[in-house]
Amino acid sequence: MLTKDLTNKIRPTVYLDNASTSWPKPQRVIDEMVRFMAEDGGSPGRSGYRQAVAAERIVRDVRLKLARLINADDPKRIIHCLNGTDALNMALKGSVRDGDHVICNQLDHNSVSRPLEAMAARKFITLTRVPVAGDGCIDPDSVRKAITPATRLVTTVHASNVTGIIQPLAELGRIAQEHDLLFLVDAAQTAGVVDIDIKAMHIDMLAFPCHKSLLGPSGTGALYVGKPAEVCPWREGGTGADSIYPTQPEEFPTRLEAGSPNTAGLAGLNAALDGLTPKQTLEHERMLLDRIIRGVEGYDKVRIIGDTPLSRRVGLLSLVIDGLAPVDAAAILDESFGIAVRAGLHCAPYAHQALGTFPDGTIRISLGWSTTEAEIDQLIAALREIVG
Ligand SMILES: Cc1ncc(COP(=O)(O)O)c(C=O)c1O
């Protein structure tokens, strides 16, 4: 059994790409995955023997914990997915009907915009992409104005994965509710650090990876599907029970969950959820963001994207360095300073068009629960040396 703190021993770099996936994972996650594979490891929901029951308990526990986290009453409406992309595809392709109009926006990740653009290209739906306003937010009024009699769905990201700016979810949700529209939220950058209340925010579908701030392993994600959203199955097949039906069962969660789940991943996620400290983590990350912002103040060649108070940000920011392509800056940070950041468009090309950083994109620095002040000081020193 792996009991020593392995991640600390092998930590090779200053890892500042937590918006892609969080690293390192807490030791309890690694230990529980190893324990699960060594001791349990059965196929959940398929049989009554010990390992199968143990695996089923984990699958159910995670459902319950995720439901609590977002204030959902019915854990069966939490669908285990592979990642955020999988959850978003399931929501979009399962809920949109021929002839619908959908309102999306410029902050969309490709996991939202590509399925929607593909549906629009084959004339299955019409699409309005609402612009991002000067404060980095989607103006609820522009969403209201885009509504037509054919509109079925409004979708938005909770916090931009390019700027880190948190969007006015409750207001957007209220507009969707007033017009009887479905409201889909991509919570990839907020689940695990920012409070999400599906009732107060009028959210019908919430998609989120569980391998970022929820600290689960890769291959985990979830979709919450509320009552008004009649999401049709996107993948069909074995569910363990109800094998007599010729088609996918109607009931949740089996309606949307076919095939053997990622049980080892869910075991790790189960352990991750037990020790989450969203408020402290967000506070910690905002303190580090402030340190970066102050650390590059006065260095005119470094421009931070989005002049937004920390209270409206999650723990990531984008910056550009005058005269140096983001991809080159990231390579220098990696090779000369051992600092891992992400460069480019971050799968959100429309956001860069709005921010004036298209097509080269930005350098994105994203913090995590274990990022230290010393690591941030290393980053600041490296940036100063690069521009100096
Ligand atoms: C805003 C946003 N949406 C969706 C995704 C896709 O999530 P995943 O990588 O888990 O598929 C990401 C991932 O970076 C993201 O930042």
The ligand as an SDF file (V2000), in Angstrom:
LIG
                    3D

 16 16  0  0  0  0  0  0  0  0999 V2000
  -14.5100   26.2530  -18.8310 C   0  0  0  0  0  0  0  0  0  0  0  0
  -14.2190   24.8310  -19.1910 C   0  0  0  0  0  0  0  0  0  0  0  0
  -15.1790   24.0720  -19.7030 N   0  0  0  0  0  0  0  0  0  0  0  0
  -14.9780   22.7940  -20.0280 C   0  0  0  0  0  0  0  0  0  0  0  0
  -13.7570   22.2030  -19.8520 C   0  0  0  0  0  0  0  0  0  0  0  0
  -13.5670   20.7790  -20.2690 C   0  0  0  0  0  0  0  0  0  0  0  0
  -13.3250   19.9690  -19.1650 O   0  0  0  0  0  0  0  0  0  0  0  0
  -12.5500   18.5760  -19.3660 P   0  0  0  0  0  0  0  0  0  0  0  0
  -11.1350   18.9150  -19.6540 O   0  0  0  0  0  0  0  0  0  0  0  0
  -12.7390   17.8970  -18.0500 O   0  0  0  0  0  0  0  0  0  0  0  0
  -13.1990   17.8640  -20.4770 O   0  0  0  0  0  0  0  0  0  0  0  0
  -12.6960   22.9550  -19.3290 C   0  0  0  0  0  0  0  0  0  0  0  0
  -11.3570   22.3620  -19.1700 C   0  0  0  0  0  0  0  0  0  0  0  0
  -10.3610   22.9850  -19.0760 O   0  0  0  0  0  0  0  0  0  0  0  0
  -12.9370   24.3010  -18.9730 C   0  0  0  0  0  0  0  0  0  0  0  0
  -11.9660   25.0740  -18.4740 O   0  0  0  0  0  0  0  0  0  0  0  0
  1  2  1  0
  2  3  1  0
  2 15  2  0
  3  4  2  0
  4  5  1  0
  5  6  1  0
  5 12  2  0
  6  7  1  0
  7  8  1  0
  8  9  2  0
  8 10  1  0
  8 11  1  0
 12 13  1  0
 12 15  1  0
 13 14  2  0
 15 16  1  0
M  END
$$$$
